[in-house]
């Protein structure tokens, strides 16, 4: 890209600079660009993070300079204070800023004194349009860091950039973690659109930029009375896991904050929790019992390290029990009779698996159990079942949990009933089910009709008169097998149902357990 002619005292330099062009490198030139940047740039690396564009400055086919742009730094105090935006605005509008992460000249020192500023100006003139074409959004503001021990930033000043201040001297080594390197960098910025800082800090972006604002997690959705009541329950039921010496924020404050963050749709790590906390109003911070700073007369929120230490040390079981007690106190103890257990991988945890239980009718979480390393969901689900109140309830699980011990844990140990499934890959179990269970076995149809249950259903049989899951009147609790009296012989249905549990046949009720034979469930 070229612009207007330059008037310089050195005619030879002016002739070169008036003919230079700035363009995006082609895919086949990427390796050459990387090699030259690694060779000539003081960081000795061409690696950049996030969205990135690579440019070359050419004069009649000769490469004179290289520039690399990437995603902006997540948080820079001087820049964020200059813009004046809040944490939510920064997260949603940060893609509108680009970072000049690499810039190196391939000419001899002093050969073309004005080449750097000329290249920066030409590159800035086309950058937003290129970014729009490649990544689908424009660029409103530019930033760059200059090491003052090596450079003076003269080219940036000559190209119209503004020096704001210095970085804090940390480098990022992992997500949410930084390492001190004792080399603060000078920060330079430049607006690409007029009044960019004013537009970026407005409550609503201008119409031209609004489509490019990224969605963020909503603000706190819990009313102040719920924040206060949850804090009181957690403070009373979950013992403090840290030393009280020098403590500013109580454990209940951090746990309530994290709970509110997740309940409000928040996603991310400790940094995201703290960013969420910083946007809380003074009354919300007071409801959380945040530490009151007598010097600033404000409620300070916990730091990332504080959140990390609390979550690492707190007793998960005691926290679960406290949350359940709070739900009962707020919404009453009445709940539906169907409990669903399922396993999921915890996002961003590098493979951590959890088994959770919820009440299907109310949606309340009843408990969570971590799956041990080199294990599976079955033992974790059985451990979780031991903590649940299942008397009179029905437990639903997938085919993985169609196990003798799981059935005993639900029926004999916890006083509940179950609905379990059998899949085609459980060949032995399925074969015995097809052999022992007649075609018109009562779980095979819905409400006495002819529509079959899904393949492999091991269906629970309700109490007499119950209009719940099965919608069929139950026969007397004899603990025996056979067709349901409400279904006529020959009714169409699946033959793949396996574990028909009669509620009256569990220990402590009339009737003996019906033995299906290993590996079928014993009830």
C-alpha positions as CSV (number, residue, x, y, z in Angstrom):
1,X,0.0,0.0,0.0
2,X,1.3,3.4,-1.0
3,X,0.3,6.9,0.2
4,X,1.2,10.5,-0.6
5,X,4.8,11.5,-1.5
6,X,7.3,12.2,1.2
7,X,9.5,15.3,1.2
8,X,12.9,14.5,2.8
9,X,16.3,16.2,2.9
10,X,17.9,13.0,1.5
11,X,16.6,12.6,-2.1
12,X,17.8,8.9,-2.2
13,X,15.8,8.0,0.9
14,X,12.8,9.9,-0.3
15,X,12.9,8.0,-3.6
16,X,12.9,4.7,-1.8
17,X,10.2,5.6,0.8
18,X,7.9,7.0,-1.9
19,X,7.9,3.6,-3.7
20,X,7.7,1.2,-0.8
21,X,4.6,-0.9,-0.4
22,X,3.1,-2.8,2.6
23,X,1.2,-6.0,1.9
24,X,0.1,-9.1,3.6
25,X,2.4,-12.1,3.2
26,X,1.3,-15.0,1.1
27,X,0.9,-18.5,2.6
28,X,4.0,-19.7,0.9
29,X,6.0,-16.8,2.4
30,X,5.1,-17.6,6.0
31,X,8.1,-19.8,6.7
32,X,10.5,-17.1,5.3
33,X,8.7,-14.4,7.4
34,X,9.0,-16.6,10.6
35,X,12.7,-17.3,9.9
36,X,13.6,-13.6,9.4
37,X,11.6,-12.4,12.4
38,X,13.3,-15.1,14.6
39,X,16.7,-14.0,13.2
40,X,16.3,-10.2,13.4
41,X,13.8,-9.5,16.2
42,X,15.2,-9.1,19.7
43,X,12.7,-11.7,21.1
44,X,14.1,-14.3,18.7
45,X,10.6,-15.7,18.1
46,X,7.9,-15.2,15.5
47,X,5.1,-16.8,17.7
48,X,2.1,-14.6,18.3
49,X,-1.2,-15.3,20.1
50,X,-4.8,-15.2,18.9
51,X,-5.8,-13.5,15.7
52,X,-2.8,-12.4,13.7
53,X,-1.7,-10.8,10.5
54,X,1.8,-10.7,9.0
55,X,3.1,-8.0,6.7
56,X,6.1,-7.3,4.6
57,X,7.5,-3.8,3.5
58,X,8.8,-4.1,0.0
59,X,10.8,-1.9,-2.4
60,X,10.8,-3.2,-6.0
61,X,10.5,-6.8,-4.7
62,X,13.1,-6.4,-1.9
63,X,12.0,-7.0,1.7
64,X,12.9,-4.0,3.8
65,X,10.9,-4.6,7.0
66,X,8.5,-7.0,8.7
67,X,5.5,-6.3,10.9
68,X,3.3,-8.7,12.9
69,X,-0.1,-7.9,14.5
70,X,-2.0,-10.1,17.0
71,X,-4.8,-10.0,19.6
72,X,-4.5,-7.2,22.2
73,X,-3.2,-7.9,25.8
74,X,-6.0,-8.9,28.1
75,X,-5.4,-6.3,30.7
76,X,-3.1,-3.3,30.8
77,X,-3.8,-0.8,33.6
78,X,-2.5,2.3,31.7
79,X,-4.5,1.4,28.5
80,X,-7.7,0.6,30.4
81,X,-7.5,3.8,32.4
82,X,-6.9,5.8,29.2
83,X,-9.9,4.2,27.5
84,X,-12.0,4.4,30.7
85,X,-14.0,1.2,30.1
86,X,-15.1,-1.2,32.8
87,X,-14.2,-4.9,33.0
88,X,-17.3,-6.1,31.1
89,X,-16.8,-3.6,28.3
90,X,-13.1,-4.7,28.0
91,X,-14.0,-8.3,27.7
92,X,-16.7,-7.7,25.0
93,X,-14.8,-5.1,23.0
94,X,-11.1,-6.2,23.3
95,X,-11.2,-7.7,19.8
96,X,-11.4,-4.2,18.4
97,X,-7.8,-3.6,19.5
98,X,-4.8,-5.0,17.7
99,X,-1.2,-5.4,19.2
100,X,1.9,-4.7,17.1
101,X,3.7,-7.6,18.5
102,X,6.6,-7.8,16.0
103,X,8.4,-5.1,14.0
104,X,11.9,-5.4,12.6
105,X,13.9,-3.7,9.9
106,X,16.0,-5.8,7.5
107,X,18.1,-2.9,6.3
108,X,21.4,-1.7,7.7
109,X,21.2,0.6,10.8
110,X,20.7,4.2,9.7
111,X,20.3,3.3,6.0
112,X,16.8,4.7,5.9
113,X,16.1,6.7,9.1
114,X,12.5,7.3,8.3
115,X,11.6,3.8,7.1
116,X,10.2,2.6,10.4
117,X,7.7,5.5,10.8
118,X,6.7,5.3,7.1
119,X,6.1,1.6,7.3
120,X,4.0,2.0,10.5
121,X,1.9,4.7,8.9
122,X,1.3,2.7,5.7
123,X,0.5,-0.5,7.6
124,X,-2.0,1.3,10.0
125,X,-3.8,2.7,7.0
126,X,-4.8,-0.7,5.7
127,X,-4.9,-2.8,8.9
128,X,-8.5,-2.5,9.8
129,X,-9.7,-3.4,6.3
130,X,-7.5,-6.4,6.2
131,X,-8.6,-7.5,9.6
132,X,-12.3,-7.2,8.5
133,X,-11.6,-9.3,5.5
134,X,-9.7,-12.1,7.4
135,X,-11.5,-12.2,10.8
136,X,-14.8,-10.4,10.2
137,X,-14.4,-7.4,12.4
138,X,-12.6,-4.0,12.2
139,X,-9.9,-2.6,14.4
140,X,-10.5,0.7,16.2
141,X,-7.3,1.1,18.3
142,X,-3.6,0.0,18.1
143,X,-1.2,-0.8,20.9
144,X,2.4,-1.9,21.1
145,X,5.1,-2.4,23.8
146,X,8.6,-1.0,23.4
147,X,11.5,-2.2,25.6
148,X,13.1,1.1,26.8
149,X,16.4,-0.7,27.5
150,X,16.8,-1.3,23.8
151,X,14.7,1.2,21.9
152,X,13.4,4.8,22.4
153,X,10.1,4.4,20.5
154,X,11.0,7.2,18.1
155,X,9.3,5.5,15.1
156,X,6.0,5.2,17.0
157,X,6.1,8.9,18.0
158,X,6.8,10.0,14.5
159,X,3.9,7.8,13.2
160,X,1.5,9.5,15.5
161,X,1.4,7.1,18.4
162,X,1.0,8.2,22.0
163,X,3.1,7.0,25.0
164,X,0.9,6.1,28.0
165,X,3.1,4.5,30.6
166,X,4.8,1.3,31.5
167,X,3.7,-2.3,31.9
168,X,4.0,-3.8,35.4
169,X,6.9,-6.1,34.4
170,X,5.1,-9.4,34.3
171,X,5.0,-12.0,31.5
172,X,2.2,-14.5,31.0
173,X,3.3,-18.1,31.6
174,X,-0.1,-19.8,31.8
175,X,-3.8,-19.0,31.9
176,X,-4.5,-16.6,34.8
177,X,-0.8,-16.8,35.9
178,X,2.1,-14.4,35.3
179,X,5.8,-14.3,36.1
180,X,7.9,-11.2,37.1
181,X,10.6,-10.5,34.5
182,X,11.8,-7.1,35.8
183,X,11.7,-5.5,32.3
184,X,8.7,-3.1,32.2
185,X,7.8,-2.1,28.7
186,X,6.7,1.4,27.4
187,X,3.1,1.3,26.1
188,X,2.3,3.1,22.9
189,X,-1.3,3.5,21.5
190,X,-2.9,5.0,18.5
191,X,-6.6,5.5,17.5
192,X,-7.5,4.2,14.1
193,X,-11.0,5.7,14.1
194,X,-11.8,9.1,15.4
195,X,-12.6,9.3,19.1
196,X,-12.1,5.5,19.4
197,X,-11.5,5.7,23.2
198,X,-14.8,7.6,23.7
199,X,-16.7,5.1,21.7
200,X,-15.2,2.1,23.4
201,X,-16.2,3.3,26.8
202,X,-19.8,4.3,25.9
203,X,-22.6,2.3,27.4
204,X,-23.6,1.2,23.9
205,X,-21.2,1.1,20.9
206,X,-22.0,3.2,17.8
207,X,-24.1,1.5,15.2
208,X,-21.1,0.8,13.0
209,X,-19.2,-1.1,15.7
210,X,-22.1,-2.7,17.6
211,X,-22.4,-5.9,15.5
212,X,-18.8,-6.8,16.5
213,X,-19.2,-6.6,20.3
214,X,-18.7,-10.0,21.8
215,X,-21.3,-11.5,24.1
216,X,-20.3,-11.7,27.8
217,X,-21.7,-13.4,30.9
218,X,-24.6,-11.4,32.4
219,X,-24.3,-9.4,35.6
220,X,-25.3,-10.9,39.0
221,X,-28.7,-12.5,38.8
222,X,-29.2,-13.2,42.5
223,X,-31.1,-10.6,44.6
224,X,-29.4,-9.2,47.7
225,X,-31.6,-11.2,50.1
226,X,-30.5,-14.4,48.4
227,X,-26.9,-13.4,48.6
228,X,-27.2,-12.7,52.3
229,X,-29.1,-15.9,53.1
230,X,-26.7,-18.1,51.2
231,X,-23.7,-16.4,52.9
232,X,-25.2,-17.1,56.4
233,X,-25.8,-20.8,55.5
234,X,-22.3,-21.3,54.1
235,X,-20.8,-19.4,57.1
236,X,-22.7,-21.6,59.5
237,X,-22.3,-25.1,57.8
238,X,-19.0,-25.0,56.1
239,X,-16.0,-24.7,58.5
240,X,-13.3,-22.2,57.5
241,X,-10.5,-24.0,55.7
242,X,-7.8,-21.3,56.1
243,X,-6.1,-19.6,59.0
244,X,-8.0,-16.6,60.3
245,X,-4.7,-14.7,60.8
246,X,-4.6,-11.8,58.4
247,X,-7.8,-12.9,56.7
248,X,-9.7,-10.2,54.9
249,X,-12.4,-12.2,53.1
250,X,-14.3,-15.0,54.8
251,X,-14.6,-18.3,53.1
252,X,-18.4,-17.8,52.9
253,X,-17.9,-14.6,50.9
254,X,-15.8,-16.4,48.3
255,X,-18.1,-19.4,48.0
256,X,-21.2,-17.2,47.7
257,X,-19.4,-15.1,45.0
258,X,-18.5,-18.2,43.0
259,X,-22.0,-19.6,43.3
260,X,-23.5,-16.3,42.1
261,X,-21.0,-16.2,39.2
262,X,-22.0,-19.6,38.0
263,X,-25.7,-19.1,38.6
264,X,-25.5,-15.9,36.5
265,X,-24.1,-17.8,33.6
266,X,-20.4,-17.0,34.1
267,X,-17.7,-19.0,32.4
268,X,-14.0,-19.0,32.9
269,X,-11.4,-19.4,35.7
270,X,-10.4,-17.4,38.8
271,X,-9.9,-14.2,36.8
272,X,-13.4,-14.4,35.4
273,X,-14.8,-14.7,38.9
274,X,-12.8,-11.6,40.1
275,X,-13.9,-9.6,37.0
276,X,-17.5,-10.6,37.8
277,X,-17.0,-9.4,41.4
278,X,-15.5,-6.1,40.4
279,X,-18.8,-5.3,38.5
280,X,-20.9,-5.8,41.6
281,X,-22.6,-2.8,43.1
282,X,-21.7,-1.6,46.7
283,X,-24.9,-3.1,48.1
284,X,-24.1,-6.4,46.5
285,X,-20.6,-6.4,47.9
286,X,-22.1,-5.5,51.3
287,X,-24.5,-8.5,51.0
288,X,-21.5,-10.7,50.3
289,X,-19.7,-9.3,53.4
290,X,-16.7,-8.2,51.3
291,X,-13.8,-6.6,53.2
292,X,-14.5,-2.9,53.9
293,X,-11.4,-0.8,53.1
294,X,-11.4,2.0,55.7
295,X,-8.9,4.1,53.7
296,X,-10.9,4.1,50.5
297,X,-14.3,3.6,52.2
298,X,-15.2,0.9,49.7
299,X,-15.9,-2.8,49.7
300,X,-12.9,-4.6,48.2
301,X,-13.5,-7.9,46.3
302,X,-11.4,-11.0,46.7
303,X,-8.3,-11.4,44.6
304,X,-7.6,-14.2,42.1
305,X,-5.2,-15.9,44.6
306,X,-7.9,-15.7,47.4
307,X,-10.5,-17.4,45.1
308,X,-7.9,-20.1,44.2
309,X,-6.9,-20.8,47.8
310,X,-10.5,-21.1,49.0
311,X,-11.7,-23.4,46.2
312,X,-8.6,-25.6,46.6
313,X,-9.1,-26.0,50.4
314,X,-12.8,-26.1,50.9
315,X,-14.6,-29.4,51.7
316,X,-16.6,-30.3,48.6
317,X,-19.0,-32.5,50.5
318,X,-19.8,-30.0,53.2
319,X,-20.3,-27.3,50.5
320,X,-22.8,-29.5,48.7
321,X,-24.7,-30.2,51.9
322,X,-24.8,-26.5,52.7
323,X,-26.1,-25.7,49.2
324,X,-28.8,-28.3,49.6
325,X,-29.8,-27.0,53.0
326,X,-30.0,-23.5,51.6
327,X,-32.3,-24.7,48.7
328,X,-34.6,-26.4,51.1
329,X,-34.7,-23.3,53.4
330,X,-35.5,-21.0,50.4
331,X,-37.8,-23.2,48.4
332,X,-39.1,-25.8,50.8
333,X,-38.4,-29.5,51.1
334,X,-41.1,-30.6,48.7
335,X,-39.5,-32.1,45.6
336,X,-40.4,-34.5,42.7
337,X,-39.9,-38.2,43.0
338,X,-37.6,-38.7,40.0
339,X,-33.8,-38.4,40.5
340,X,-31.5,-38.5,37.4
341,X,-27.8,-39.4,37.7
342,X,-25.4,-38.8,34.8
343,X,-21.7,-38.3,34.2
344,X,-20.1,-35.3,32.5
345,X,-16.6,-34.1,31.7
346,X,-15.7,-30.8,33.5
347,X,-14.9,-28.2,30.9
348,X,-11.4,-26.9,31.0
349,X,-10.3,-29.4,33.6
350,X,-8.0,-31.5,31.5
351,X,-10.2,-34.6,31.7
352,X,-11.9,-34.4,35.2
353,X,-15.1,-36.5,35.2
354,X,-18.0,-35.9,37.5
355,X,-21.2,-37.7,38.3
356,X,-24.1,-35.5,39.3
357,X,-27.6,-36.0,40.5
358,X,-30.5,-33.7,40.0
359,X,-34.2,-33.8,40.7
360,X,-36.0,-34.1,37.3
361,X,-39.1,-32.1,38.4
362,X,-37.5,-29.2,40.3
363,X,-34.1,-29.1,38.6
364,X,-32.3,-28.9,41.9
365,X,-28.8,-30.2,42.2
366,X,-28.7,-33.0,44.8
367,X,-24.9,-33.8,44.7
368,X,-21.8,-34.3,42.7
369,X,-19.0,-36.9,42.9
370,X,-15.7,-36.9,41.2
371,X,-14.7,-39.9,39.2
372,X,-11.4,-41.3,40.4
373,X,-8.4,-41.4,38.1
374,X,-8.2,-44.7,36.2
375,X,-11.8,-45.5,37.2
376,X,-15.2,-44.9,35.7
377,X,-18.6,-43.5,36.6
378,X,-19.9,-46.7,38.3
379,X,-18.1,-46.4,41.7
380,X,-18.6,-42.7,41.8
381,X,-22.4,-43.1,41.2
382,X,-22.6,-45.7,43.9
383,X,-20.8,-43.4,46.3
384,X,-23.2,-40.5,45.4
385,X,-26.2,-42.8,45.9
386,X,-25.1,-43.4,49.5
387,X,-25.6,-39.7,50.2
388,X,-29.0,-39.3,48.5
389,X,-32.4,-39.5,50.1
390,X,-34.2,-41.9,47.8
391,X,-37.0,-43.3,49.9
392,X,-40.1,-43.2,47.7
393,X,-38.1,-41.8,44.8
394,X,-37.2,-43.3,41.4
395,X,-33.6,-43.2,40.2
396,X,-32.9,-43.0,36.5
397,X,-29.5,-43.9,35.0
398,X,-28.1,-45.0,31.7
399,X,-27.1,-48.5,30.7
400,X,-23.6,-48.2,32.2
401,X,-25.1,-48.3,35.7
402,X,-27.2,-51.4,35.1
403,X,-25.2,-53.2,37.8
404,X,-26.1,-55.5,40.8
405,X,-24.4,-53.2,43.4
406,X,-26.1,-50.1,42.0
407,X,-29.5,-51.8,42.1
408,X,-28.9,-52.9,45.7
409,X,-27.7,-49.4,46.7
410,X,-30.9,-47.9,45.4
411,X,-33.4,-50.4,46.7
412,X,-32.0,-52.2,49.7
413,X,-29.8,-49.4,51.1
414,X,-31.7,-46.2,50.2
415,X,-35.3,-47.4,49.9
416,X,-35.8,-46.2,46.3
417,X,-36.9,-47.6,43.0
418,X,-35.1,-47.4,39.6
419,X,-35.4,-47.3,35.9
420,X,-32.3,-48.9,34.2
421,X,-31.5,-49.6,30.6
422,X,-29.9,-52.4,28.6
423,X,-28.1,-51.8,25.3
424,X,-27.2,-54.1,22.5
425,X,-23.5,-54.2,23.5
426,X,-24.5,-55.8,26.8
427,X,-25.0,-59.1,25.0
428,X,-25.2,-61.5,28.0
429,X,-27.5,-59.3,30.0
430,X,-29.8,-58.6,27.0
431,X,-30.0,-62.3,26.1
432,X,-31.1,-63.3,29.6
433,X,-33.6,-60.5,29.6
434,X,-35.1,-61.7,26.4
435,X,-35.3,-65.2,27.8
436,X,-36.8,-64.4,31.2
437,X,-39.1,-61.5,30.3
438,X,-42.1,-62.3,28.1
439,X,-43.0,-60.2,25.2
440,X,-46.0,-58.6,26.9
441,X,-44.0,-57.8,30.1
442,X,-45.7,-54.7,31.6
443,X,-42.8,-52.2,31.2
444,X,-43.1,-52.8,27.4
445,X,-45.9,-50.3,26.8
446,X,-47.0,-46.9,27.8
447,X,-50.3,-46.4,29.6
448,X,-51.4,-49.9,28.5
449,X,-51.1,-49.0,24.8
450,X,-49.2,-50.8,22.1
451,X,-46.3,-48.3,21.6
452,X,-43.0,-50.0,22.8
453,X,-40.5,-48.5,25.1
454,X,-37.1,-47.6,23.7
455,X,-34.7,-50.5,23.1
456,X,-33.4,-51.9,26.3
457,X,-35.6,-50.3,28.9
458,X,-35.4,-51.8,32.4
459,X,-38.6,-50.1,33.7
460,X,-39.7,-49.5,37.2
461,X,-43.2,-50.7,38.3
462,X,-45.1,-48.3,40.5
463,X,-47.1,-48.8,43.6
464,X,-50.8,-49.8,43.4
465,X,-52.8,-46.8,42.3
466,X,-49.8,-44.7,41.5
467,X,-50.2,-42.6,38.4
468,X,-46.5,-41.8,38.1
469,X,-43.8,-43.0,35.8
470,X,-45.5,-46.1,34.5
471,X,-49.1,-44.9,34.3
472,X,-50.3,-48.4,35.1
473,X,-52.0,-49.8,38.2
474,X,-49.5,-52.1,39.9
475,X,-50.2,-55.7,40.7
476,X,-49.8,-56.9,44.3
477,X,-46.2,-56.7,45.5
478,X,-45.2,-60.3,45.1
479,X,-41.7,-59.9,43.8
480,X,-42.4,-62.3,40.9
481,X,-42.0,-62.0,37.2
482,X,-44.8,-62.2,34.6
483,X,-47.1,-60.1,32.5
484,X,-48.9,-57.2,34.0
485,X,-52.7,-58.0,34.5
486,X,-53.6,-54.7,32.8
487,X,-52.1,-55.8,29.5
488,X,-53.8,-58.3,27.4
489,X,-51.7,-61.2,26.1
490,X,-50.2,-60.5,22.7
491,X,-49.9,-56.8,23.2
492,X,-47.1,-55.5,21.0
493,X,-44.0,-54.4,22.9
494,X,-40.3,-54.6,23.3
495,X,-38.7,-57.8,24.6
496,X,-35.6,-56.0,25.7
497,X,-36.7,-54.7,29.1
498,X,-34.6,-56.2,31.8
499,X,-34.9,-55.1,35.4
500,X,-38.6,-54.9,36.4
501,X,-38.4,-53.9,40.1
502,X,-41.5,-54.5,42.2
503,X,-41.5,-51.8,45.0
504,X,-42.9,-54.2,47.5
505,X,-40.1,-56.7,47.0
506,X,-37.3,-54.7,48.6
507,X,-35.9,-55.5,52.0
508,X,-38.4,-54.5,54.7
509,X,-41.5,-54.9,52.5
510,X,-43.7,-57.9,51.8
511,X,-42.5,-60.5,49.4
512,X,-39.1,-62.0,48.7
513,X,-36.7,-60.5,46.2
514,X,-37.1,-61.8,42.7
515,X,-33.8,-63.4,41.5
516,X,-33.1,-62.9,37.8
517,X,-29.8,-64.7,37.8
518,X,-26.4,-63.2,37.3
519,X,-25.6,-60.9,35.7
520,X,-29.2,-59.6,35.9
521,X,-30.0,-57.4,38.9
522,X,-31.2,-59.0,42.1
523,X,-34.1,-57.1,43.6
